[in-house]
Amino acid sequence: MQKPVQNIIIAGNGMVGYKFCEKLVEKGLHKIYNIIVFGEEPRPAYDRVHLSEYFSGKTADDLLMAPMEWYHENDITLYVKDPIISIDREKKTILSQKGKNIPYEKLILATGSSCFVPPIPGVDKKGVILYRTIEDLEAIKSYAANCKTGAVIGGGLLGLEAAKALMDLGLQTHVVEFASRLMPRQLDDAGSGMLQAKIESLGITVHLNKNTRQITGEEKISGLAFADNSELNIDMLVISAGIKPRDELAVQAKLEVGPRGGIIVNDYMQTTDKNIYAIGEAALHQNIIYGLVAPGYEMAEVVASQMAGTVKTFTGFDMSTKLKLIGVEVASFGDPFCAQTEFRSIVFEDKAKGVYKRINITPDGKKLLGGILVGDAADYNMLLQTSKNAIVLPPTPEDLILGARGGASENSMQGVMSLPNEALICSCESVTKGDICNAITYNELGDVPGIKKCTKAGTGCGGCVPMLNDLLTATLQSAGKQVQKVICEHFPYSRQELFDIVKSTKLESYNELLEQYGKGDGCEVCKPAVASIMASLWNEMILKQATIQDTNDRFLANIQRGGTYSVVPRVPGGEITPDKLIVLGQVALKYDLYCKITGGQRIDLFGAKVNDLPKIWEELIEAGFESGHAYGKALRTVKSCVGSTWCRYGVQDSVSFAIEVEERYKGLRAPHKLKSAVSGCVRECAEAQCKDFGIIATEKGWNLYVCGNGGAKPQHAKLLASDIDSETCIKFIDRFLMFYIRTADPLTRTATWLNKLEGGMEYLKDVIINDSLGICKQLEEEMQGLVNTYKCEWKEVVIDPEKRKKFSHFANSDESDPSIQFRPLRGQKIPVDWDK
Amino acid sequence: MDIVSKKITWIKAAKTEEIPANGGACIKHGSKQIAVFNFEKRGEWYATQNLCPHKMQMVLSRGMVGDKEGEPKVACPFHKKTFSLQTGECMSGEDYSIKTYPVKIEDGYVYVGIE
């Protein structure tokens, strides 16, 4: 087909001008029109937002939005270093600086802005440089080579970026701001103060309320003189005091411009000439100049859609933003100040950490209006979505910035899925939740880079990437697909795959496994995960590989505040003789230990020094105690009620059965801790239904429940089998536990494991009771193997002088750690508070 | 930046076999506690302060060693904050950092360099 000769001409090749080209290509318009771009700068459009990265090693090429070839490939003619200098609206032609006279069908002015230069006498002196283009940066770099001190006029976004650039160049850096605080448009006084403290701690000096009267010096700048008669001596000055729309072309063509600059446009981004559009920082929409990239991109979309024949309008844009300034996260969203609205605010401030969070909510506490985050902006996306979509707030809105206290903090994923489909996830590229979920489903995407490529979400500021990840996981899960889970950067396998590898290769050492199946040197994630797998398979003394164990396993005790450990001997079923109780008391007295009854019907002795542990255990073992594995991802306790032996309601001997069960599985290591209980009747005094496996007596035998837990997200256990005899009960537990150990992810309790198990409880019943996978015999044998090889870990240590030696605080002294301190409480001792 | 040459005193810390392979141990020097790490997998030795700056606990020597994209690190046993063994910088995204010391091995002993 013959290509018609209609031209779309774009004046300006900055970020928005480029984005407009990209949108045209996306819509296939480059095949219908001739697209011709005129740019002033010597190179194609580059990422001005990350300009300061030019100083931390990025090259001009790294910063390009797209290389020159991209324009060729898409049939776009780009003239660099050749700006349009005039428009003839009558003839519908443009004239470029180098004399090109070309007709247009549609003309788009994406001329951007220039640096606003305040009218201060002396701005023309040598050493005064603007901060806008790569050429400016090159000038700053070369001039700074002979300077010791430098200042930036402007304490806004770009000014602080420029200050970072000066700091990176090794200059003693000052920031001079006219207003009474930094980033006055985004932050309130308190937030700004927090940012200032952070910036000053890096060695940058901040001067507020400074009206610069004059730039002093002869030919070169030597300092600044302020209206309050103070002075600042500096070798160079960078100006970044705001932007000025580039509207000179519009003025020449007699298009209407605003009194303080900016090309006036309607909601279609049309200027007063319907064939000429203006987008980006040059456009003045409803009296607002948008000095951010995201609204500029939206304007580009609006115009490109019209070129493609779709009606789309620009109706203003949210100025919410999140960025990292000189290493400090700063965000402001919705209405950060609420100067004209009735509101109440909730503020969290931690001066030591440099964190400030403020949210503004409606007086009835139902809706989020906006807020400010400094130092920690992790909640930004969720807060932004909550305010934009007017989601009704929880009764405790402070949770929004403090997190749900009381343990449960894993609701973020549910949070994402509760958003409506229209919710804008990526505001840079205006991609909604619906767009992303559809792309994942219909294009079968499996990772975040895939989503980025397909939808462009996350390619701008990158702030929404964590949400993309959550959406991906949630969408795949709801489609019943498994998300590829690897343990960490050192092993490209899931725990289940790694378990099978260890099992089939019979490898017994972490180092060999890493050598043959992993890479790098390992880490605190894969080491304990592999330790757990090997313990579940080979049941060897875990201290053979002491340094891959978590500290609790490495010292066979639970580390507590202050660095001391707690000791929990096993008390099977919670049954204990008076003699043993006395020994516990004597040991506690002798080693000055704090005593407390645990939730699992045993006694915890706190405050043991690491070098006392073997001595303490020597005495406990002498009295017949064994390790309670309270320190391990292992079977903890089997709680029991007193049952038919004493209780007038009991129907079975729950204590005896609890002891039998605990003795069988003691020392069993698993992906996470395991808790159990046996109740003697339906009254359920042992609370078996909130355990990983719980047993409740019936007239005919036992009901077996599995996959419950208390803790952060309580979940009742589900009935696996009813009215079974003791032998069958043990058999089912054997199978259940081994199946869990084989297949669960690291640090996943049975409840979470079941929630993720495809087919759920019905499937689990099929595997355990009906042997649908044909593995039950194997599972039982594996469990029996572990039961047969059980040894008390503490006994092994106590009898072995070499192992005992490891329990010392210092390698070159027998002393205890002198830094441990206690204070008295109700007749016992507790550690002094740690540093908050 | 001024480069000040500081005099380093080498203290004899412990026999090399006292420090577990791919793990650490704590050395007492006067009132100082120094964590010494025998990163056998890399054939490298490191020393840092024993105090974790997060909750001011004397425990780093009990932490697990490992690497993040090739950079050697130690994870505090309390809350798994990780620190570079080379630079002392916190690698889990917080503003903490720990002091590192030079280490040398001579005649089967570990020496730690103190300024």
Interface residues (C-beta under 8 A of the other chain):
Chain A: G170 K353 G354 E489 H490 N511 L514 G520 D521 G522 C523 E524 C526 K527 P528 A546 T547 I548 D550 T551 R554 F555 I559 R561 G562 G563 K806 H809 F810 A811 N812 S813 E815 D817 P818 S819 I820 W834 D835
Chain B: M1 A13 A14 E18 I19 P20 A21 N22 G23 A25 C26 I27 K28 S31 Q33 V36 F39 K41 R42 K55 M56 Q57 M58 V59 R62 G63 M64 V65 G66 D67 K68 E69 G70 P72 K73 A75 P77 F78 K80 T82 D95
